[in-house]
Amino acid sequence: MGFLRRLWGYIAALFRTSAERAMNPEIEIEQAITEARRRDQELRNQAAKVVAHRTQLESKMERAAGDVGEAREMAKQALLRAEGGRSSGDAAEQAKWTQTAQSIAMKLQAAENNLATLRTQYETATGQAESAKEAVQQNAMRVQELAARRMELLGSLEAAKMQESVNKAVDTLSNTMDYDAPSLDKVEEKIEARKAEAMAKAELREATPDGAEAELKEAINVVQADAKLEELKAELGLTS
């Protein structure tokens, strides 16, 4: 059982290695930049929700602060009217506005507690929003770096392809010179062989009667040519 697991692991690793070698580097680069941009967009969407939450808390704080201010003012007015009832000796009026002031005071307390809670939440949301914006900025820089790296890698890939093409051409030329055409040494050897053969034939020809006769005729021709030149010099009045 253990052997089968090891064998399966080996086959899986071999398949992954073969698949990785078979993948086009240019496609892998594009996949990497596409994935980085997708993640960047997801991060921006999440950061936007965090910042929006902070903005919503700002609006709620404004309304809560308004509720606190309104409740505080109404409580003051109720207390003033209760005091007016007490001053005028109107016990019923005093009791009415005293109870009203108490009720409003409870609302005021609740509004102030709500405002305090919102302020705490706002402080937390503000920190989260700043962190989210910083994360977006840092990730945007990483995406830009990756895009620049993409250009560099594509340039290197093109250079590699060009070098591979040149190497292939050089290999083709070398193979052609080695197998399709004779080397200069072989050509020189053939020429030397032909020269040696021609000289040997000439040497053998001179050693035959025909060769000797031809040599004699050539010597006679030379003598006759020299005599003709002397004759022409005499006619011209030229002396040797």
ABEGO torsion letter per residue (X at the ends): XAAAAAAAAAAAAAAAAAAAAABBAAAAAAAAAAAAAAAAAAAAAAAAAAAAAAAAAAAAAAAAAAAAAAAAAAAAAAAAAAAAAAAAGBAAAAAAAAAAAAAAAAAAAAAAAAAAAAAAAAAAAAAAAAAAAAAAAAAAAAAAAAAAAAAAAAAAAAAAAAAAAAAAAAAAAAAAAAAABBBAAAAAAAAAAAAAAAAAAAAAAAABAAAAAAAAAAAAAAAAAAAAAAAAAAAAGBBX
